[in-house]
Amino acid sequence: MRGFSTLTRDLDDTQYLSYLIEEYLTALTGVVEDDRGVVFQYTGDGLLALFLCELAGSDDAAMLDRLVRHTGPLLHDTFRGLYERWLEEWRVRGGPGTEIGLGVGLSFGKATIGFMGPSGKKQFGVIGEPVNVATFLCAEARTGTTLVDHASFARAGIIAPAARIVRLRSKARRQRIEALCLRAAG
């Protein structure tokens, strides 16, 4: 979510804010699960999800194409619907009308999935380069955009759709990442 810190300050009501976050994460989790994805981590105002070809009954190319053309836009549409309703609710209640939005990051590739962590406290997790790249892209994605690691298309064996390419510099990874910047409709 973009603007979450401002929303937290403007609302000044942690109980109500927790209700909004629950509603938002429930709705986005529903989108992920309806597309046969698995949310493996919630990050306060966001989530990390994984999509496996085996669960979706598709190959790499079809999976990535579906994520780019269907899942990403649906996440944005779902968020937009919630936000429009919240704005009306805030208007009626005399609330803040804070501008918030959704940014999505997507990377495709091999990762390690399983129980991770210290002995006796393991949790389900996913680690690997695609997770790191997707997390970075999500942090860089502006409201209403989905950033997709350009190299993901080569790994999936498909041609990237026509879109603006942005070149990002990852300080932690000390390298540049080329990503497609897809704008959500509306």
Steps between C-alpha positions, in 0.01 A plus 500: 500500500627845413430777751452265795714707740305815413172312540611376843578855609187654346257243641651508850282197580695174510189292563331631184828475308534133597147442365596662167818293476309181577245582229772592249718194564196270495393636161848479345555152647174398333632618163824306550324182611237520223793499255641196681775690677614466860565793732804404703564821690313809612711812538275740691358692205589242236543136419733262320345231284627209299349342193597147400435354157410171666218662698375705206512209257700699245849538361747783574396717206126475571560567869700818448264621230203452735675683784582796275171524311248384760623476859688832516214704351248320722703587812490866395126489420424337834702760688341784304153373594591491869658845486200658329271356767735618777510852354122515511500365855761758604301777333188405697695464826699817446816291461830589339455412132865397488639400163611138505566252222639164406834411343580144387835332434536176308793272419500148358758230564620218721485530879527277804176427681466339841520541873766749600625662815651398831453156645159467662366821341500424131249669274401439141709721276640560155850626427694569184585764246144536361369571851765765558438661160120496539531659844731771363269566204198524729679760711579698183157469334300819509127516557313327221799320353633147480874466450606170340862387488578504127722191529197305627364481146815332369495256794136414424569473127264773379532841339439793729193711419551850366544729797727771631827364637641655815855451618525478876808491713494261792735627769492173692569293188736762351359451156247640257173325438297551186128475562188542294275767647139404444233756587173382646187607315293774661 
